[in-house]
Amino acid sequence: MPPRRKLSDLDRGRAIGWLQDGVAARQVAQRLAVAPSVIIRLKQRFHATGRVQERQRSGRPRVTRQREDRFIQRQAMQQRMATANNFRQRPQATTNTFVSGQTIRNRLHNFGLRARRPVRGTTLTANHRAARRAWCTQHVRWQRQQWAQVLFPDESRFCLEPADGRIRVWRRRGERFAEGAVLERQRFGGGSVMVWGGISTRLRTPLYHVVGNLTGVRYQNEILQPLVVPALQAIGPRAILQDDNAPPHRSAAVNTFIQQARVNRMLWPAEQPGPEPHRAYVGRALSSGTATSPSSCQSGSTAAMAPAGVELSCLAHNGGHTRY
């Protein structure tokens, strides 16, 4: 354990008493578990000033007063997206001194405010918010038995190579192009894979690999007929399809097929990223082992049955946070 560097007022008085009694400075340091230099400086200060207390240290003077600090905090709370340099004008005008951007950041840090990456959300109009509120009001009192009748399907696209530029490498100066320090990557990305899946509290569908662009006709012929309709039949006569507002899901061909097949469809408000809160609820039921895969859904699909964890991860894909 390293020795202490500071003493309390009581320990300083005890150290001066021992020194006046003839105890060596090294022995006093051992008794108080401090470095010998601490006792030597204390002895010199006592002989020079006659006091054991440390002299008041001025430090670097603050360029902003508490009033300016509170103003900086209010500005940051009102203008969340502004930079630290935008908050420098008021303190500089009042104190007539230069206020750096780091000073502004230090003041904000004292109030617990730190720069973070904002969450990306969908632009909502007044009509969008009203539609979302109406949807939530309609379904807020639904019970478990009612949600058990709902099938949540969706597609998810996975990038084969990371593209966020956050990979780091340990290297010395001059080793920029050394072997092992160069990351090989496709110039325009390594492609992606799209899969489709559906879940409910009673069952889960197989994953379906979507090759190419998914159109309304392909969505009807490759997903609705062989996968969605058998899954809804397995759920029961009151089964409900809850898909999002993607263009293939709302095409004229798909709407006509939904009506002819007499599929109950839950309307989803416009500009809604996806039903992630309900999928999380369904995911807990799937992870508990209460959901099964209907045998009727396995026929007509080109994808094999995947583990439950893979299917759940492919459905929570949007990344945007649903706001109600």
KAWO-V94016 format. One line per field, one symbol per residue. ss: DSSP state (~ for helix, > for strand, _ for the rest). phi: phi as a letter, one per 40 degrees, with the letter a starting at -180 (. if undefined). burial: + if it has 9 or more other ideal C-beta (glycine too) atoms within 8 Angstrom, else -. Layout:
ss: ???
phi: ???
burial: ???
This chain:
ss: ___>____~~~~~~~~~~~~____~~~~~~~~_>_~~~~~~~~~~~~~~________________~~~~~~~~~~~~~_____~~~~~~~~~~~~_____~~~~~~~~~~_______________~~~~~~~~~~~~~~____~~~~__>>>>>>>>>>________________________________>>>>>>>>___>>___>>>_____~~~~~~~~~~~~~~~~~~~~____>>_____~~~~_~~~~~~~~~___>>__________~~~~~~~~~~~~____>__~~~~_________~~~~~~~~_________
phi: .cccbbbccccccccccccccgccccccccccfbcdccccccccccccbgbbccccccgccccbccccccccccccccbccccccccccccccccfbcbccccccccccccgbbcbccccbccbccccccccccccccbcbcccccccccbbbababbccbcbcgccbbcaccgbcbccgbbccaccbgcgabbbbabbacbaacccbcccgccbcccccccbcccbccccccccicbcbcbbcccdccbcccccccccccfccbccbdcfcciccdcccccccccccgccbbccccccgbcbccbccccccccccbcgcccbb
burial: --++--+---++++++-++-----+-+++--+-+-+-+++-++-++-----+----------++---++-+++-++-------+-+++-+++--+---+-+-+++-+++-+------------+---++-++++++----------++++++++++-++-+-------------------+------------+++++++++++++++++---+-+-+++-+++++++++++-++---++++++---++-+-+++-++----+-+--++-++++++-++++++-++----+-++--++--+-+----+-+++-++++--+-+--
